[in-house]
Amino acid sequence: MANASTASTDGMLAPNQTAEISQTAGFDQAVDFSQATSTAITKLSEGEFAYLSEYATTHLVPALLMAGVGLGVVFLGYLVASYLSQAISRPVCRRVDETLGRFVGRIVFYGILLGVMAAVLSKLGTPLGGLAAVLAATGFAVGLAFQGTLSNFASGVLMLVFRPFKVGDVINAAGVTGKVNEIDLFTVTLDTPDNRRIIVPNSSISGGTIENISFHPHRRVEIVIGVDYTADLQQTRMALQTATATFAEQTISGEDRGSAVVLSDLGDNAVEWKVRLWVATADYWSIHESLMGEIKTQLDAVNIGIPFPQLDVHLNRVDGPQDEAPLRPRVRPLRRENDLTVGAIS
């Protein structure tokens, strides 16, 4: 009975032992292949070629087959990652936000692809524990070398989370004004009004003031105009109100909206007025130009001038003291040759 129980115990493995064997099987195969490869190289250096056929059939061909299968699995993982990233990001882009949808799609794609590659390497016998340690040390060194890049990455994550602007907004950041084309983990791509593509690092944007120009649906057009001091105030006000009434259809009405003509300041050279008009954000620049031209037309119609700064320069001649005679140039007399000749004879 004791022998039977011993035999049954020796013939069966505990579950934890089975798991350990399955985890180390690939590693043992990799060690065997490396040992066989070193042995084959040693025998080739010694001139023994009979071992090549055994090495090729026993080790090389199975290793190549496993590598081919691994590449196939990685390729399938790439296709699956691409499909899932698009399938997940499209609803987010459509219902939530395009910027957040692109970010989620990239996270899903790279997460699935890295997971598939780690599984394939583990199956092929690559020691992931040592690889993880090497990657950690390499990551630490790379992090010290690329502090700016990591700063851009952190700034990109913060902008994707707090979303001070989104794709399609017109912003003024880092000294650049343009329409946001793409928000990446490291950079923001802007298209300027003159159709230039500018790529700005995320840290430069998040570290400064961000002006989202197109955030609100309405904007106020404000034009400062100066008129002559001789112009009548009521006549000037009526002319400016006539200019704003021309754009009644484009004016946004409501509380704290509409149009206004305000006497602003008594300047050094002119009486300053402010003409304000609330319009849609998309019509801001066109209304700004048209309103400025209409103001000039209405002021000219009632003969109200727009002065410009002038500078008068007065020059006064300052004479010196009367008792000082002016200096005259000293004239040196010419030396004649006859005087030299007479002196020599005497």
ChimeraX attribute file (.defattr): number of C-alpha atoms within 10 A of each C-alpha:
attribute: neighborCount
match mode: 1-to-1
recipient: residues
	/A:1	6
	/A:2	7
	/A:3	8
	/A:4	9
	/A:5	10
	/A:6	10
	/A:7	11
	/A:8	11
	/A:9	11
	/A:10	9
	/A:11	8
	/A:12	9
	/A:13	11
	/A:14	8
	/A:15	9
	/A:16	9
	/A:17	10
	/A:18	11
	/A:19	12
	/A:20	10
	/A:21	12
	/A:22	12
	/A:23	14
	/A:24	15
	/A:25	15
	/A:26	18
	/A:27	18
	/A:28	14
	/A:29	16
	/A:30	18
	/A:31	14
	/A:32	13
	/A:33	18
	/A:34	13
	/A:35	12
	/A:36	19
	/A:37	17
	/A:38	12
	/A:39	14
	/A:40	20
	/A:41	15
	/A:42	12
	/A:43	15
	/A:44	14
	/A:45	10
	/A:46	9
	/A:47	9
	/A:48	12
	/A:49	12
	/A:50	11
	/A:51	14
	/A:52	16
	/A:53	11
	/A:54	13
	/A:55	16
	/A:56	15
	/A:57	11
	/A:58	13
	/A:59	18
	/A:60	17
	/A:61	12
	/A:62	13
	/A:63	17
	/A:64	11
	/A:65	11
	/A:66	15
	/A:67	15
	/A:68	12
	/A:69	14
	/A:70	19
	/A:71	14
	/A:72	13
	/A:73	16
	/A:74	20
	/A:75	15
	/A:76	14
	/A:77	19
	/A:78	19
	/A:79	14
	/A:80	15
	/A:81	22
	/A:82	18
	/A:83	13
	/A:84	15
	/A:85	23
	/A:86	19
	/A:87	12
	/A:88	16
	/A:89	22
	/A:90	17
	/A:91	13
	/A:92	19
	/A:93	17
	/A:94	10
	/A:95	9
	/A:96	11
	/A:97	16
	/A:98	20
	/A:99	22
	/A:100	18
	/A:101	21
	/A:102	21
	/A:103	19
	/A:104	18
	/A:105	23
	/A:106	17
	/A:107	13
	/A:108	18
	/A:109	21
	/A:110	15
	/A:111	13
	/A:112	18
	/A:113	20
	/A:114	15
	/A:115	13
	/A:116	20
	/A:117	18
	/A:118	15
	/A:119	16
	/A:120	20
	/A:121	16
	/A:122	17
	/A:123	18
	/A:124	19
	/A:125	17
	/A:126	19
	/A:127	15
	/A:128	15
	/A:129	10
	/A:130	10
	/A:131	11
	/A:132	11
	/A:133	11
	/A:134	12
	/A:135	13
	/A:136	12
	/A:137	12
	/A:138	12
	/A:139	12
	/A:140	12
	/A:141	11
	/A:142	13
	/A:143	13
	/A:144	11
	/A:145	11
	/A:146	12
	/A:147	11
	/A:148	15
	/A:149	18
	/A:150	17
	/A:151	16
	/A:152	23
	/A:153	19
	/A:154	17
	/A:155	22
	/A:156	23
	/A:157	17
	/A:158	15
	/A:159	20
	/A:160	18
	/A:161	10
	/A:162	8
	/A:163	13
	/A:164	15
	/A:165	20
	/A:166	21
	/A:167	17
	/A:168	16
	/A:169	17
	/A:170	22
	/A:171	22
	/A:172	18
	/A:173	18
	/A:174	18
	/A:175	11
	/A:176	15
	/A:177	18
	/A:178	22
	/A:179	24
	/A:180	21
	/A:181	19
	/A:182	18
	/A:183	24
	/A:184	20
	/A:185	21
	/A:186	20
	/A:187	21
	/A:188	20
	/A:189	19
	/A:190	26
	/A:191	19
	/A:192	16
	/A:193	11
	/A:194	7
	/A:195	10
	/A:196	10
	/A:197	15
	/A:198	17
	/A:199	16
	/A:200	19
	/A:201	21
	/A:202	27
	/A:203	21
	/A:204	17
	/A:205	21
	/A:206	18
	/A:207	11
	/A:208	11
	/A:209	12
	/A:210	15
	/A:211	15
	/A:212	17
	/A:213	17
	/A:214	16
	/A:215	15
	/A:216	9
	/A:217	10
	/A:218	17
	/A:219	19
	/A:220	18
	/A:221	20
	/A:222	17
	/A:223	16
	/A:224	13
	/A:225	19
	/A:226	20
	/A:227	22
	/A:228	16
	/A:229	17
	/A:230	10
	/A:231	16
	/A:232	11
	/A:233	13
	/A:234	9
	/A:235	13
	/A:236	21
	/A:237	17
	/A:238	14
	/A:239	22
	/A:240	25
	/A:241	17
	/A:242	15
	/A:243	22
	/A:244	22
	/A:245	14
	/A:246	13
	/A:247	16
	/A:248	14
	/A:249	9
	/A:250	15
	/A:251	20
	/A:252	18
	/A:253	14
	/A:254	8
	/A:255	6
	/A:256	8
	/A:257	16
	/A:258	17
	/A:259	21
	/A:260	14
	/A:261	18
	/A:262	13
	/A:263	16
	/A:264	14
	/A:265	12
	/A:266	13
	/A:267	11
	/A:268	8
	/A:269	15
	/A:270	20
	/A:271	20
	/A:272	18
	/A:273	20
	/A:274	16
	/A:275	23
	/A:276	20
	/A:277	26
	/A:278	22
	/A:279	26
	/A:280	16
	/A:281	16
	/A:282	12
	/A:283	13
	/A:284	16
	/A:285	12
	/A:286	9
	/A:287	19
	/A:288	17
	/A:289	12
	/A:290	13
	/A:291	23
	/A:292	17
	/A:293	12
	/A:294	18
	/A:295	20
	/A:296	17
	/A:297	15
	/A:298	18
	/A:299	21
	/A:300	13
	/A:301	10
	/A:302	12
	/A:303	11
	/A:304	19
	/A:305	16
	/A:306	17
	/A:307	14
	/A:308	10
	/A:309	7
	/A:310	7
	/A:311	5
	/A:312	4
	/A:313	5
	/A:314	5
	/A:315	5
	/A:316	5
	/A:317	4
	/A:318	6
	/A:319	6
	/A:320	8
	/A:321	7
	/A:322	7
	/A:323	6
	/A:324	7
	/A:325	8
	/A:326	8
	/A:327	6
	/A:328	6
	/A:329	6
	/A:330	6
	/A:331	6
	/A:332	6
	/A:333	6
	/A:334	6
	/A:335	8
	/A:336	8
	/A:337	8
	/A:338	9
	/A:339	9
	/A:340	10
	/A:341	10
	/A:342	9
	/A:343	8
	/A:344	8
	/A:345	6
	/A:346	5
